[in-house]
Structures are given as structure tokens and as C-alpha cells.
């Protein structure tokens, strides 16, 4: 039996959840991962249905949620925004109200965080944020799961994020802060993470015994790091800015020289998709320090744990 106190809970931001609840998700994820590998049944959501609203395309989010709910005994419905009345002017409130009569949970991958918040406000079933322009909380669960799995703990681990202070950086920073890691973000000027999110992270780090640092020097951030993390430099919706972003972010990628600056046990993380020669070198992604493929797999297990805990 799983603990029931999170049933019906939304997962919109890492910031919204207490450290002990995040750790519970990680503990359950590890158990579910072991059961899956041992081919032991773990159908915690028999007969439940997850609706998956996509306004942004995806590989990992769609496949991991769809496979995950199936392994838990439930069913997934892929709901492309263009196929819903939501894409033709129906309000988010009306959409949330109707879908709550059909579904046991909703995952949404979209642009605006405000839209996700509004969906959760009016839905009577739990809403999971599959990605917005501001946050990527499910990715952060997989990230910290992988760090703990590979390095044995999160307390005292130095996590260095290099690149754009974007949605991935936001969620990872807060997750690390809440779980006692030392987090440093190295970004070019003008690409710093949100001041509000940095404030959340500082407050969480003070309580958990971790630390938050911002710098414009990628080498300084990488020095002694136990986990080196990067993300794409040009995300969906930023294509017109591509050339400028490539120029601004040059030098903030992870190559073998960057890895050499890390600790002896350093692992490399990337939430994918990767653009070789930009934010990461291909030989690093496939090299001995890479934990990227474990990280990608852990999207499945972390999200399964999340769904098992929040869907009634």
C-alpha cells in the first residue's frame, strides 16, 4: 500500500511540495523501478485514466507518461490541443470542468504557467505540469532521482548547471535546494534564472542545509562539481532568436575539458534532446561520465511514482 496523503494533489511546481513529499516520490520511484525490472506487477492505478494535453510536441514526456500509466494498470488519452475545443476558444475553466467528469488525472504540456494554474484551479482531479515556459517539475524529479541513484545522496552534492537559466534550471534549482544539495548556475549575462525562483531556492536551501550560487563563469561553476548539467540553448518558440542565442551562450556547453574540471565522481546530465557541438559534445553524452540515459529512463519511474501517489 502507498501512503494516501498526496491523493488528489496537483504537481504544478517543485516549489509547492515539501522536501519530505519529494523524497517520498523518489523512494516510491526506486521501488517501482525495481519492480519493473523484476517484472513484478505494480498496478496501483487499475481502471484509472490519465488525459494528456499537449500544446508542445514531445518524445520523452508523451512516451514516459503513456507507458507509465499503462504499467500502473491505467489508460492514457493523448489530447492534442488542436483537436480539443480548447484550441477553438473554449475556456480553460470549462475544459477543466468537463475533463474532470471523464478523467482521473490530467497532465498538460504547454507554454503558459498561468494556464496550468487555471486548469488546476477548476479541475476536480489532480493536474500534473508536464512542462511550461517557466517550469519543468517532472524533469526535476528524474534529475534528482538520477543524482541520488548514481552518487548515493543529495546532501552535500555539488550540482552545476551551465547555460540558459530556463524552466529546467528553475525546477532543478529548487529541487536541489529543498533536498540539501549545493547548486550553482552559470549563465551569460541576461540569461539568469528568475529572481523570484532564486529567492524560493535560497529560502529552501537555508532550511535544508544546501546552498545556491549564481555566476557568469562556467569554469568556476564546473570546478569540483559532482553533477554537470546542461540543456538546449534554443527551446521551442525561440527559433527566431537562435543565432543570437548561440553567440551569447558560446562557452557554456559541456565538453571533455568541462568534465575534467568536475570531481572524480562527476556525472553529466542533459534532459534531451541534445544538439551536438552546441550545449554538449557527443563524446561526452556517450562517454563514461554520462548519466543521461539513466536520467531519461528515470522520467518513467519518477512520473509513475507521482501518478501512483496523486491519482485517487
Buried (B, 14 or more C-beta within 10 A) or exposed (E): EBEEEBEEBBBBBBBEBEBEBBBBBBBBBBBBBEBBEEEEEBEBBEEBBBBBBBBBEBEBBBEBBBBBBBBBBBBBBEBEBEEBEBEEEEEBEEBBEBBBEEBBBBBBBBBEBEBBBBBBEBBEBBBBBBBBBBBBBBBBBBBBBBBBBBBEEBEEBBBBBBBBBBBBBBBBBBBBBBBBBBBBBBBBEEBBBBEEBBEBBBBBBEEBEBBBBBBBEBEBBBBBBBBBBBBBBBBEEBEEEEEEBBEBBEEBBBBEEBBEBBBEEBBBBBBBEBEEEBBBBEEBBEEEBBBBEBBBBBBBBBBBBBBBBBBE
